[in-house]
Structure formats: structure tokens, C-alpha cells
Amino acid sequence: MELYNEKQPNNTRWTSEGLPVSRPMTWYKATFKTPSGADPVVVDMQGMGKGHAWVNGNSLGRFWPSFVAGSTCGNTYEGNTLELSCQGGRTISEIQFASFGDPQGTCGSSKKGSCEAANALSVIQKAYIGKEACAINVSEAAFGSTNCSNNVIKRLAVQAAC
């Protein structure tokens, strides 16, 4: 139906309603003016379940944002950028988990999968610790080669303490 296409003629109207309950899929649409300047813009997906985010027709990738008692978590596939931040002016004090390959589990219960880049934890620690927010491009160039087979879609999972 091309619901995402504002120029596509259809009789679908975007409506605002409460959070979905017992529904398989819900579309949300919001607009915002981008701030002036060249600084990065952050789209806070906190409070949303898992999904796929798009901004101005560009895919930001799938996301599973969540917080676990003073921790912030992020999870994204190779080719995307992972940004983590602490709220209230706090800084990232510790990386509790980081794996680039095929990590398993969810925020608070992540574990290494069957393959990964050996130095993912040290790369994340160097990039994130001491900062309020940080972004890193997820690729083998950033984390080093993995021992994953060619059919594995690699991703990065990180849990950090604020």
C-alpha cells in the first residue's frame, strides 16, 4: 500500500492513538524540523519495542533499545551505526558486555554467540568509556575480522553502565 509514501494516493489516514495491545504491527509517523548546523541528530527510540526506524526516507536499521537498572543497551547490524548515551549528564563508566559477531540474548542477559571479533570489547571500551554519548560504525574495519561463516549476518550488541 506504500503507506510510507506521502505522494502515493490512498485513503489511509495517519492517526494518533494509544500504545498497541495484542496487535501484530503498528505504524507510527512523526515529523520534526532538523536543527541547524552540522552536528549529529539523535532519534531517541526509548520506550518503543523492537522495530525498524526510518528518517526522511533513509533506513536507520532495526533497533531493540532498552534500559536495565543504570545500564543502557544497543544492538545493530553490520553497516549501521550504534549510538549509546546516558541521560541526565551521566557518563558511561563501564562496558558490561560487547560482542561483534552473532551475540545471543537480550539486554541484561546477553552472551557471546558462536563467533565474534576478538577485540570488540576493547574497541568499545576505548570509544565509549568516559563519554555521555558516543557512536561507532559497525563493521569488520572497526572491530577486526570475525571467525563467522559467510552465511552469518554479523551484529554488535553492547551493554554499558552509566
TORKEZA-919527 format. One record per residue (C-alpha): residue number from 1; x, y, z; chain; residue in one letter. Coordinates in pm, whole numbers, plus 32768, in hexadecimal, padded with zeros to 4 digits. Example, Ala and Ser with C-alpha at 12.3 -4.5 7.8 and 13.67 -1.06 7.14 Angstrom:
# residues 2
SITE nuro   c1   c2   c3 ketor titor
SITE    1 84CE 7E3E 830C     A     a
SITE    2 8557 7F96 82CA     A     s
***
This chain:
# residues 162
SITE nuro   c1   c2   c3 ketor titor
SITE    1 8000 8000 8000     A     m
SITE    2 8134 80E3 8018     A     e
SITE    3 80B7 817F 815C     A     l
SITE    4 820B 8220 8187     A     y
SITE    5 81E9 82E2 8040     A     n
SITE    6 813C 842F 807D     A     e
SITE    7 8112 8467 7F05     A     k
SITE    8 8069 8317 7EC7     A     q
SITE    9 7EF2 834F 7EAD     A     p
SITE   10 7E3B 8274 7FA4     A     n
SITE   11 7D23 829D 809A     A     n
SITE   12 7DF5 8244 81C8     A     t
SITE   13 7E05 834B 82D7     A     r
SITE   14 7F0F 8356 83E2     A     w
SITE   15 7E70 8366 8537     A     t
SITE   16 7EF3 838F 8694     A     s
SITE   17 7E81 828C 878E     A     e
SITE   18 7EF4 81D9 88C6     A     g
SITE   19 8004 80D3 88CE     A     l
SITE   20 7FB4 7F8E 8816     A     p
SITE   21 7F33 7E68 88DB     A     v
SITE   22 7F08 7D0E 8840     A     s
SITE   23 7F4D 7D95 86E3     A     r
SITE   24 8058 7D01 8600     A     p
SITE   25 80D7 7E48 8568     A     m
SITE   26 80A6 7FBB 859C     A     t
SITE   27 812A 80DB 84CB     A     w
SITE   28 818A 8222 8571     A     y
SITE   29 81D2 835A 84AD     A     k
SITE   30 8265 8499 8537     A     a
SITE   31 8302 85C8 849B     A     t
SITE   32 8402 86B4 8528     A     f
SITE   33 84D7 87D3 84AF     A     k
SITE   34 8647 8783 84AB     A     t
SITE   35 871B 8874 8572     A     p
SITE   36 8806 895A 84B7     A     s
SITE   37 8977 890B 84AE     A     g
SITE   38 8A42 87D6 845B     A     a
SITE   39 8A2C 871F 85AA     A     d
SITE   40 8993 85C2 85AD     A     p
SITE   41 8822 85A1 85FD     A     v
SITE   42 87B7 8494 86F3     A     v
SITE   43 8668 83E7 86D5     A     v
SITE   44 8610 835D 882C     A     d
SITE   45 8556 8215 87F6     A     m
SITE   46 8545 81CC 896B     A     q
SITE   47 83EF 8150 89CF     A     g
SITE   48 83B3 80AD 887F     A     m
SITE   49 83C8 7F36 8859     A     g
SITE   50 8495 7E9B 8747     A     k
SITE   51 8464 7F29 85EF     A     g
SITE   52 84F8 7FCB 84BD     A     h
SITE   53 8534 8142 84B9     A     a
SITE   54 8531 8224 8385     A     w
SITE   55 8583 8398 8373     A     v
SITE   56 8541 8460 8238     A     n
SITE   57 852D 8321 816B     A     g
SITE   58 8677 8297 81EF     A     n
SITE   59 8686 8159 82BB     A     s
SITE   60 872B 8177 8411     A     l
SITE   61 8715 7FFD 8437     A     g
SITE   62 8666 7F1A 852D     A     r
SITE   63 8676 7F71 869E     A     f
SITE   64 8637 7ED3 87F0     A     w
SITE   65 8673 7FEF 88E6     A     p
SITE   66 8652 7FA8 8A57     A     s
SITE   67 86D5 800B 8BAA     A     f
SITE   68 8734 7F1D 8CC2     A     v
SITE   69 8767 7FBA 8E1C     A     a
SITE   70 8868 80C9 8DCE     A     g
SITE   71 88D2 8026 8C8A     A     s
SITE   72 8896 8084 8B23     A     t
SITE   73 8896 7F85 8A0D     A     c
SITE   74 88B3 7F8D 8896     A     g
SITE   75 88A6 7E8B 8785     A     n
SITE   76 88CF 7EC0 860E     A     t
SITE   77 893F 7E0C 84D4     A     y
SITE   78 8A80 7E3B 8411     A     e
SITE   79 8A70 7F6A 832E     A     g
SITE   80 89AF 803F 842A     A     n
SITE   81 8A23 812B 853C     A     t
SITE   82 89EE 80DA 86AC     A     l
SITE   83 89C3 8203 8793     A     e
SITE   84 89A6 81E1 890B     A     l
SITE   85 896B 82F8 8A01     A     s
SITE   86 892A 832F 8B70     A     c
SITE   87 881C 841F 8BDF     A     q
SITE   88 882F 8537 8CDB     A     g
SITE   89 8996 8598 8C8D     A     g
SITE   90 8A1F 844C 8D06     A     r
SITE   91 8B40 83A7 8C50     A     t
SITE   92 8B7E 8242 8BEA     A     i
SITE   93 8C50 81AD 8D01     A     s
SITE   94 8C6D 803F 8C9C     A     e
SITE   95 8C2D 7F5A 8B75     A     i
SITE   96 8B7D 7E2D 8C0A     A     q
SITE   97 8B5F 7D6C 8AC2     A     f
SITE   98 8BCF 7D9B 895A     A     a
SITE   99 8BD7 7CA1 883F     A     s
SITE  100 8BEE 7CC8 86C6     A     f
SITE  101 8B8D 7B88 8612     A     g
SITE  102 8A54 7AC8 866E     A     d
SITE  103 8A10 7B24 87DC     A     p
SITE  104 88E4 7A83 8883     A     q
SITE  105 87E1 7AF6 8981     A     g
SITE  106 8753 7C49 89DB     A     t
SITE  107 87BB 7D75 8AAB     A     c
SITE  108 8820 7CFD 8C03     A     g
SITE  109 884E 7B95 8B95     A     s
SITE  110 892D 7BAE 8A60     A     s
SITE  111 8A33 7AA6 8A1E     A     k
SITE  112 8B32 7A5C 8913     A     k
SITE  113 8ABD 7991 87EA     A     g
SITE  114 8B7A 7895 871A     A     s
SITE  115 8C5A 7998 8672     A     c
SITE  116 8CDE 7AF6 86B4     A     e
SITE  117 8DF6 7BF1 8680     A     a
SITE  118 8EFA 7BBC 8791     A     a
SITE  119 8F2D 7D2C 87E6     A     n
SITE  120 8DC4 7DAB 87E4     A     a
SITE  121 8DC0 7DEF 895C     A     l
SITE  122 8F04 7EB9 8959     A     s
SITE  123 8E94 7F85 8829     A     v
SITE  124 8D4A 7FDD 88D4     A     i
SITE  125 8DF4 802D 8A20     A     q
SITE  126 8EE5 811C 8975     A     k
SITE  127 8DD0 81C7 88AF     A     a
SITE  128 8CC0 81E6 89BB     A     y
SITE  129 8D49 81F3 8B1F     A     i
SITE  130 8D49 834F 8BB5     A     g
SITE  131 8C59 83DF 8AB4     A     k
SITE  132 8AEE 8443 8ADA     A     e
SITE  133 8AA4 83CA 8979     A     a
SITE  134 8B69 8323 8868     A     c
SITE  135 8B2A 8287 8713     A     a
SITE  136 8BF1 817E 865A     A     i
SITE  137 8BCE 80F1 84FC     A     n
SITE  138 8B92 7F7B 8510     A     v
SITE  139 8C7F 7EC7 8422     A     s
SITE  140 8DA5 7DDA 8415     A     e
SITE  141 8E7C 7F0B 83CC     A     a
SITE  142 8E27 7F90 8529     A     a
SITE  143 8E2F 7E48 85ED     A     f
SITE  144 8F10 7D61 8526     A     g
SITE  145 8EC8 7C1D 8478     A     s
SITE  146 8DD4 7B25 850B     A     t
SITE  147 8DE0 79AC 84F8     A     n
SITE  148 8C77 79AB 847C     A     c
SITE  149 8C10 78E4 834B     A     s
SITE  150 8B9F 79A3 8215     A     n
SITE  151 8A2F 795B 8257     A     n
SITE  152 8A32 7A07 83AE     A     v
SITE  153 89A5 7B68 83B0     A     i
SITE  154 8A8D 7C18 84A4     A     k
SITE  155 8A12 7D0B 85AC     A     r
SITE  156 8A92 7DCA 86D8     A     l
SITE  157 89F4 7DB1 8830     A     a
SITE  158 8A67 7E98 894B     A     v
SITE  159 89FD 7ECD 8AB4     A     q
SITE  160 8A95 7FF2 8B6D     A     a
SITE  161 8A73 807A 8CCF     A     a
SITE  162 8A29 81EB 8D02     A     c
***
